[in-house]
Amino acid sequence: MRHDRESNSRAQHTGDEGSSRVGYVPCPVKSTGGRFDVGWTWFFCIFGAYLVGSIPFGVVIGRFKGIDIREHGSRNIGATNVGRVLGRRWGLLCFALDMGKGAIPVVVAGLLTDTIGRNPVDTPTASLWLWLLVAIAAFCGHMYSMFLNFSGGKGVATAFGVLLAMWPILTIPALVGLCVWVATLLTIRIISVSSMVAAVSIPIVTLIVLQWFGSRAGGDVTTGELLMRGSAPLAITIAIAMLILWRHRANIRRLLNGEEPTIRRAPSKSAE
């Protein structure tokens, strides 16, 4: 009897000590009451995001159609080149898959760590930065795929996916960026220009959205505090915009030389 009481006391003490350890939370994917280190959760989320982002769907679609997309058209693995070489349907499929491989890791990480859906002004800075690192990992996976000797696409579709999934802080900037992309494409009819203009617009919209979230958090949040707390999403959107511009440097050279292809207008009925 005495031995049983001592065993129960030690078990209770161990359980209480384990539950009070900083950095441990009930694992959301276990039903046995186990606990999982938050640091490892973030590690697997970030590495998994890069791994998923590295899947070269443009190359996979090209192989399915019997070609290597890297040897045709602009030689890019993104949706634009896939659409030009294989047809609009395959280009849209590639866009959806590239967008999905950016969105899914971000949503999963947000759910596992209870970060998604929270006001960024009230979210712990460390959690917000780590969540944004998941987004960057998926984005960089597309551009520097481990399956393609660390080469890849330009990241536009994947960037849209990761930003759209970061509810609510970057969802609105992503949707505004999409509207800017469509409006620019309808006006100029050059996909690369539309992508670059949309990328540059997103950090600007993010700053405006941060101001709105700051007002929702209460009147005691100063502009300095708002910029400090919102530095993570703002920095990430600036980094994404700069990387997209960098990956479009060949397009910029063609634009300066007047050689960048445009989207052809459909012939009007009167012209037919």
C-alpha positions as CSV (number, residue, x, y, z in Angstrom):
1,M,0.0,0.0,0.0
2,R,2.8,2.4,1.0
3,H,4.6,1.6,-2.3
4,D,1.5,2.3,-4.3
5,R,1.0,5.7,-2.6
6,E,4.6,6.6,-3.3
7,S,4.3,5.6,-6.9
8,N,1.1,7.6,-7.4
9,S,2.8,10.6,-5.7
10,R,5.8,10.4,-8.0
11,A,3.6,10.1,-11.1
12,Q,1.5,13.1,-10.0
13,H,4.6,15.1,-9.3
14,T,6.1,14.2,-12.7
15,G,2.8,15.1,-14.5
16,D,2.6,18.5,-12.7
17,E,6.2,19.2,-13.5
18,G,5.8,18.3,-17.2
19,S,2.6,20.4,-17.6
20,S,4.4,23.4,-16.1
21,R,7.4,23.3,-18.4
22,V,7.7,26.3,-20.7
23,G,7.3,25.5,-24.4
24,Y,5.1,22.4,-24.0
25,V,1.5,22.3,-25.0
26,P,-0.9,19.4,-25.6
27,C,-0.2,18.0,-29.0
28,P,-3.1,18.8,-31.3
29,V,-2.5,15.7,-33.4
30,K,-2.5,13.2,-30.5
31,S,-5.5,11.8,-28.7
32,T,-3.5,10.0,-26.0
33,G,-2.8,13.0,-23.8
34,G,0.8,13.3,-25.0
35,R,2.7,16.5,-25.1
36,F,4.9,17.9,-27.9
37,D,7.6,20.5,-27.9
38,V,6.5,23.7,-29.6
39,G,9.9,24.2,-31.0
40,W,9.8,20.9,-32.8
41,T,6.3,21.7,-34.1
42,W,7.6,24.9,-35.7
43,F,10.7,23.1,-37.1
44,F,8.6,20.4,-38.8
45,C,6.2,23.0,-40.1
46,I,9.0,25.1,-41.6
47,F,10.9,22.2,-43.1
48,G,7.6,20.6,-44.3
49,A,6.6,23.9,-45.9
50,Y,9.9,24.1,-47.8
51,L,9.5,20.4,-48.9
52,V,6.0,20.9,-50.2
53,G,6.9,24.2,-51.8
54,S,9.7,22.4,-53.6
55,I,7.4,20.2,-55.6
56,P,7.8,21.4,-59.2
57,F,4.2,21.0,-60.5
58,G,5.1,22.7,-63.8
59,V,7.7,20.0,-64.4
60,V,5.3,17.2,-63.3
61,I,2.6,18.5,-65.7
62,G,5.2,18.7,-68.5
63,R,6.3,15.2,-67.9
64,F,2.7,14.0,-67.9
65,K,2.3,15.6,-71.4
66,G,5.6,14.1,-72.6
67,I,7.9,17.1,-72.5
68,D,10.4,18.9,-70.2
69,I,8.8,22.3,-69.7
70,R,12.3,23.7,-68.9
71,E,13.2,23.1,-72.6
72,H,10.3,25.0,-74.1
73,G,9.0,28.5,-74.3
74,S,10.7,30.7,-71.7
75,R,12.0,27.6,-70.0
76,N,10.3,28.6,-66.7
77,I,8.4,26.0,-64.7
78,G,5.6,28.4,-63.7
79,A,2.0,28.6,-64.7
80,T,2.5,31.3,-67.4
81,N,5.0,29.2,-69.4
82,V,3.0,26.0,-68.9
83,G,-0.1,27.8,-70.2
84,R,1.8,29.1,-73.3
85,V,3.3,25.8,-74.2
86,L,0.6,23.3,-73.2
87,G,-2.5,25.4,-73.3
88,R,-4.6,27.5,-70.9
89,R,-6.2,24.6,-69.1
90,W,-2.8,23.2,-68.0
91,G,-1.6,26.6,-67.1
92,L,-4.6,27.2,-64.8
93,L,-4.0,23.7,-63.2
94,C,-0.3,24.6,-62.6
95,F,-1.3,27.9,-61.1
96,A,-3.8,26.2,-58.7
97,L,-1.3,23.6,-57.6
98,D,1.5,26.1,-57.1
99,M,-0.9,28.3,-55.1
100,G,-2.1,25.3,-53.1
101,K,1.4,24.2,-52.1
102,G,1.9,27.7,-50.6
103,A,-1.4,27.9,-48.9
104,I,-1.7,24.4,-47.3
105,P,1.5,24.5,-45.2
106,V,0.6,28.0,-43.9
107,V,-2.9,26.9,-42.9
108,V,-1.7,23.7,-41.2
109,A,1.0,25.6,-39.2
110,G,-1.6,28.2,-38.2
111,L,-4.0,25.6,-37.0
112,L,-1.4,23.5,-35.1
113,T,0.0,26.6,-33.3
114,D,-3.3,28.5,-32.9
115,T,-1.9,31.5,-34.8
116,I,-4.4,31.7,-37.7
117,G,-7.4,34.0,-37.3
118,R,-5.8,36.2,-34.6
119,N,-5.4,39.9,-34.6
120,P,-1.7,40.4,-35.5
121,V,-1.4,43.3,-33.0
122,D,-2.4,40.9,-30.2
123,T,-0.4,37.9,-31.4
124,P,2.9,37.2,-29.7
125,T,5.7,38.5,-31.9
126,A,7.7,35.2,-31.8
127,S,4.7,33.2,-33.0
128,L,3.9,35.6,-35.8
129,W,7.5,35.6,-37.0
130,L,7.6,31.8,-37.0
131,W,4.4,31.6,-38.9
132,L,5.7,34.0,-41.4
133,L,8.9,31.8,-41.7
134,V,6.6,28.9,-42.7
135,A,5.2,31.1,-45.5
136,I,8.7,32.1,-46.6
137,A,9.9,28.5,-46.6
138,A,7.1,27.4,-48.9
139,F,7.7,30.4,-51.2
140,C,11.4,29.8,-51.4
141,G,10.8,26.1,-52.0
142,H,9.2,27.0,-55.3
143,M,12.0,29.3,-56.4
144,Y,14.8,27.2,-55.1
145,S,13.5,23.6,-55.3
146,M,15.6,20.9,-53.7
147,F,14.3,18.6,-56.5
148,L,15.7,20.8,-59.3
149,N,19.2,21.5,-57.9
150,F,17.8,24.6,-56.1
151,S,16.4,26.3,-59.1
152,G,12.7,26.9,-59.8
153,G,10.0,29.4,-60.8
154,K,9.4,33.0,-60.1
155,G,7.1,32.4,-57.1
156,V,4.0,34.5,-58.1
157,A,1.4,31.8,-57.7
158,T,3.0,30.4,-54.5
159,A,3.3,33.9,-53.0
160,F,-0.4,34.5,-53.6
161,G,-1.2,31.2,-51.9
162,V,0.9,31.8,-48.8
163,L,-0.4,35.4,-48.4
164,L,-4.0,34.4,-49.0
165,A,-3.7,31.7,-46.3
166,M,-2.4,34.0,-43.6
167,W,-5.8,34.9,-42.3
168,P,-6.5,37.7,-41.5
169,I,-3.4,39.8,-41.6
170,L,-2.2,39.1,-45.2
171,T,-5.4,37.8,-46.8
172,I,-6.7,41.3,-47.6
173,P,-3.4,42.5,-49.1
174,A,-3.3,39.3,-51.2
175,L,-6.8,39.9,-52.6
176,V,-6.0,43.5,-53.3
177,G,-2.8,42.3,-55.1
178,L,-4.9,40.0,-57.2
179,C,-7.2,42.9,-58.2
180,V,-4.1,45.0,-59.1
181,W,-2.7,42.1,-61.1
182,V,-6.0,41.7,-63.1
183,A,-6.4,45.5,-63.6
184,T,-2.8,45.9,-64.8
185,L,-3.0,42.9,-67.1
186,L,-6.2,44.2,-68.7
187,T,-4.5,47.6,-69.2
188,I,-1.0,46.6,-70.3
189,R,-1.5,43.0,-71.3
190,I,2.0,41.9,-70.1
191,I,1.9,39.2,-67.4
192,S,5.4,40.0,-66.0
193,V,4.5,43.7,-65.5
194,S,1.2,42.7,-63.8
195,S,3.0,40.4,-61.5
196,M,5.7,42.9,-60.5
197,V,3.1,45.7,-60.0
198,A,1.0,43.5,-57.8
199,A,4.0,42.4,-55.8
200,V,5.0,46.0,-55.0
201,S,1.4,46.9,-54.1
202,I,1.1,44.3,-51.4
203,P,3.5,45.8,-48.8
204,I,1.6,49.2,-49.2
205,V,-1.7,47.5,-48.6
206,T,-0.3,45.6,-45.6
207,L,0.7,48.8,-43.9
208,I,-2.8,50.2,-44.4
209,V,-4.3,46.9,-43.0
210,L,-2.0,47.1,-40.0
211,Q,-3.3,50.5,-39.2
212,W,-6.9,49.1,-39.3
213,F,-6.0,46.2,-37.0
214,G,-4.3,48.7,-34.6
215,S,-7.5,50.7,-34.4
216,R,-9.5,47.5,-33.7
217,A,-7.0,46.6,-30.9
218,G,-7.8,49.8,-29.0
219,G,-6.9,53.4,-28.9
220,D,-3.9,52.9,-26.6
221,V,-1.8,51.5,-29.5
222,T,0.5,54.2,-30.8
223,T,1.9,54.3,-34.3
224,G,5.4,53.3,-33.0
225,E,4.0,50.3,-31.2
226,L,1.9,49.4,-34.2
227,L,4.9,49.4,-36.5
228,M,6.9,47.4,-34.0
229,R,4.2,44.7,-33.7
230,G,3.5,44.8,-37.4
231,S,7.1,44.7,-38.5
232,A,7.0,40.9,-39.1
233,P,4.2,40.9,-41.8
234,L,5.4,44.1,-43.3
235,A,9.0,42.8,-43.6
236,I,7.9,39.5,-45.1
237,T,5.7,41.2,-47.8
238,I,8.7,43.5,-48.7
239,A,11.0,40.5,-48.9
240,I,8.5,38.6,-51.1
241,A,8.1,41.7,-53.4
242,M,11.9,42.1,-53.7
243,L,12.4,38.4,-54.5
244,I,9.7,38.4,-57.1
245,L,11.3,41.5,-58.7
246,W,14.7,39.7,-58.6
247,R,13.3,36.6,-60.3
248,H,11.8,38.8,-63.0
249,R,15.2,40.5,-63.9
250,A,15.3,38.7,-67.3
251,N,11.7,40.0,-68.0
252,I,12.9,43.5,-67.0
253,R,15.7,43.3,-69.6
254,R,13.3,42.1,-72.3
255,L,10.9,45.0,-71.4
256,L,13.7,47.5,-71.8
257,N,14.6,46.0,-75.2
258,G,10.9,45.9,-76.2
259,E,11.0,42.1,-76.5
260,E,8.6,41.0,-73.7
261,P,5.6,39.0,-75.1
262,T,2.1,40.4,-74.5
263,I,-1.3,38.7,-74.2
264,R,-3.1,38.9,-77.5
265,R,-6.5,40.4,-77.6
266,A,-9.3,38.2,-78.8
267,P,-10.6,39.3,-82.2
268,S,-13.8,41.2,-82.1
269,K,-16.9,40.0,-84.0
270,S,-16.7,42.9,-86.3
271,A,-13.1,42.0,-87.2
272,E,-14.2,38.5,-88.0
